[in-house]
Amino acid sequence: MHVVIRIQGHLDQSWQQWLEELAIVHEEDGTSRISGVLPDQAALYGVLQKIDRLSLTLLSLERHETRLDEG
């Protein structure tokens, strides 16, 4: 599944590996966009738990299923 997570503030790039190698992009409005492909819903819950443990403010979550025959 492909996910796009937005959080308040700019998250340091050093957290990328801890967040399942999802890409971290700093937006001009002071938020961070964390996005990429996760293997399953359990991995998504793991990322969300890490965001919670860091006391970050979750602004939005988008989840899109990826199909094996795409690309």
Order of alpha helices (4+ residues) and beta strands (2+ residues): beta-beta-beta-alpha-beta
